[in-house]
Amino acid sequence: IRKRDWNEQGPTLKARINAKLSVYQAITRLKMKSLSSLDLDGKAVKKFWLETLVLFTDAAEACLLSVWRKLRMCEDLFSALLTGMTQIAVTKGGQQLRVLLIRLKLLVLTACAQADAWASSPGAMAESVMKASCEVIEFGWSKDRAPIDTFIMGLAASVRERNDYDEQDGKEKQGVPVVQLNLIRLLADLSVAISKSEVVDMILPLFIESLEEGDASTPGLLRIRLLDAVSHIASLGFEKSFRETVVLMTRSYLNKLASLGSAESKTLASEATIERVEVCTVSLIILF
């Protein structure tokens, strides 16, 4: 759509887009109802369910990448598609669950790459992804644990992957990728929502490792986001994670206090001051 057309016909075009999205949402719900009543043999039904699952995930990804993603109707369609996907996985399990988890991971990463989907708090699409992830994990936890563990570990490992914000081949240093920052927040929220020590044990060690040895071992936005996430996860009170986080936060806080007034402290990035004055203090308050 050209800018000129939008300026001249904005309300009309928006109404047409909303109408189409509303139709797609109705089709999504009708598709789910029709599939549940199909009278076919086992192989045929299984094929239909898998094809529908792939169709829904492709459509959901299109919603995430659409220029219309901020429209309420697009958000509602995205939610309906994710609801359909989770219903298929929860109802059928087995291969459908495994296929969903593979595709859900891609949707999670795509959602985390949308800066405007998170901002200061998760938007509607980010919340839909979070809700779907929780529902699938809760279902698969006792039904088919292996792919659930792979899903969680795969997302957690994505935080540690090398990114293009480091200096490479003489290029200027880039900012921390928004997908990484948002993924950290999502995993922290997921850990709190699921509230299982096993989930915490999969996610927290990777976060702490990043803080001590990885890109987040030096002051910066990535370190601040990880420190905040670690303290919220540890606030669940599971003994091992709580103990490790208290040691980490206390050591970090004391190290920052020890450097006060030194020549080195005067040249540190502003994030280092934020970490000392705000993040570590608030994190310790959350824990105690």
N, C-alpha and C positions, 0 to 999 in steps of 0.2 A: 504494500500500500504506500503510495507516494504521500509525502508530507502535505502537498497541496490538496490531495483528495481528502486527507484526514481533517485538515483545517476547514474544508468546505462541507464535508459530509460526515463529520465525526460522530454525532449522535446516531445517525442512520446506520453507519458501518458498525458501531458498537452494538446496536440492537440486533443487527444481522448475525454478528459473531456470537452474541449471547444465545440467540435462537438456535444456531447450529450446535453450540456446546450443550445446550439443554437437550437437544435431540440425541446427541451422542451419549449423554448420561442415561437417558431413557432406554436406549438400545443396550447399554451395558447391563442394566438391571433386568431387561427382558431376556438377554442372552443367558444370564445366570438362572433365571426361572425355567427357561426352555431346556437347558442342559440337565437340570435336576430331574426333569420329567421324561427324558429320552428313554425309549424302550429298545435298546440295542444290545448286541452281545458285548462281552467284556472288552475285547480288543478295540472295537469301534468306539465305545464310550471313552476308554482311556485315551485314544487318539484325539477325540473331540476336546476332552479336558485339557490335554497338553497344548493343543492348538489355541484354545481359548486363553490359556495362561500366557503363552507367548504373545498373542494379540494384545492382551491387556497390558503386559509389561512394555511392549513397544509403544502403545498409546500413552501410557503413563510417562514414559521418557519424553515423548513428543510434547506433553503438557509442560514438563519441567523446562524444556528448551524453548517453548513458544514465547513469542513477544507478547502474547495475551495472558501469560501466567499469573499476572496480578489481578485479573478479573475474578470476581467471586465465583462466577459460573465455571471458570477453568479450574479453580481450586476445588469446587464441588465435584467436577468430573474426575479430577485426579484422585480425590478421596474415594469416590465410587469404584474406580478401577482398582485401587489398592485393596479395598474391602472385598471385591470380587476375587482378587488374587489370593488373599489370605483364606477366604472361604474354600477355594479350591484345594489349597494345601492342607488345611485343617480337616476338610471332609474326606479327601482322598489319601493324603499322606504319601509314603513311598517315593516314587519317582517324581511326582508332582511337587512334593516338599523340597526335594533336592534341586529341581529345576528352579523353583521359586527363590530359594536361598541364593543361588548363583546370580539370578537376575536382580534380586532385591539388593544385593551388595552394590551392583552397578548403579541402581537407582539412588541408594544412599550416598554414594560418592558424587553422583550428578547433582543431587539436592544440596550437598555440602559445598559444591562449587558455585552455587548461586548466592552471591553476597547479599542480594536484596531479599533472599528468602529467609535470612537469619537476622541481620542488622543487630539491634540490641537484644532482641528476643526472637525465638523461632517463629516463623510465619506459618500459615495454614498448611502449606505443602510439607514443610519440615516436620510439623507435628503429625501429619498423616504418615510420613515415612517412619517416624519414631513409634507411632501407635502400631503400625503393621509389623515392625521389627519385634516389638514386645510380644505381640500376640503369637507370632510364629515361634519365637524362642520359648515362650511358656508352653505352647502345644508340643513342640518337638523335644522339650527337655526330658520327658519321660517316655516319649514314643520312639524317637530316633536321634539319639544324642550326638553321634559323630558329625553329621553335617551341620548341626547347630554350633558345635565347638569350632568347626572350620570357618563358619560364617563370622563368628565373633573374633576369632584370632586373625582372620583375614583383614577385618576392618581395623583392629588394633595395630597390626603390622604396617598398615598403610600410613600410620602416623610416623613411623620410623624410616620410611622409604626416603632415599635421597631426593631432594627437590632442586629445582632450577634457581632457587634464590641464592645459592652459594655462588661465589665468583668462579666462572668457568671460561677458559679460553679468552681471557682479557675482557670479558663482558662486565658491565657494571653490576654490582650486587643488587638483586631484586628483593622485594618485600616477601614476607612469608606467604605462601599460597593460601588463599582464603579457604580452600577445600580442607587443608590441614587443620586450621584453627577451628572450623565448624565441626570437623569430624571429632576433634578432642571434646568439644562441648557435647556432641551427640552421644559419644561413648560414656561420658560421665553421667549424663541424664539417664542413659540406658541402664547403667549399673545400679543407679539409685532406684529406678522404676522396677527392675527385676529383683533386686535385693537378694542375690544369691552369692554366697562366698566364693563359689566356683567361678562365677562370672568375674568377680572382682580379682581373683587370682590370675585370670587370663589377661586382664587389661592393665591393672595397676603396675605390675612389674615392668612392662614395656614403657609406661609413662615415667617411672622412676629411673629406668635405665637411660631414657632420653635426657632427663634432667641432670644426670651425673656424668654421662659420657658423650651424648649425642649433640646435635645442633642446639639443643636447649640448655646446654651446660653453661652458656654465657648469657648475660643479660639481654633481654629482647622480648618482643611480643609473644613469641612462641613459648618462652619459659614462663611468662606470666600466666598464659592460658593453661599451661600444664600444671603449674602450682595450684591454681584455683580448682582445676578438675580433680587433682589428687586429694586435696583436702575435702572436697564434697564426697568423693567415693569413700574415703577413710571414715567420714562421719557416720557411715552405716554401723560402725562399731565392731566389725569383724576383727578379732584379736591380732592376727598376723599383719593385715594391711594397716590397721590402726597404729601398731607399734612401729612399723617401718616408716610410716608417714610422719609420726611425731619426731622420730630421730632426724629425718630429712629436713623437716621444717625448722626444728630447733637449731640444727647445725647451720642451715642457710641463714637463719636470722642472726645467730651469733657471729657468723663470718661477716655479715654486712655491718653489724654494729662495731666490730673490731676495726673495720676500715674507715670508720667515720673520722673526718678531719685529716686524713692522709692525703698526700699529693695525688696519689692514684685515684682516690674517690672523687676528686674535683674534675677528673677527665672522663669519668664513666658516663655511659649513655643514660638518658633520663629514665629508661626502663629499670635501671639498677636502683635508682632512688624510689621508684614506684614499688619495686619488689620489696625493698627494705621497710618503707614507711607504711605501705598499704597491704600488699598481698600477703606477706608473711604474717603480719600482725592479725589480719582478718582470718587467715587460715588457722592460726593457733586458737583464735576465739571460737571458730566453728568446731574445732576438734574438742575443746574443753568446755 
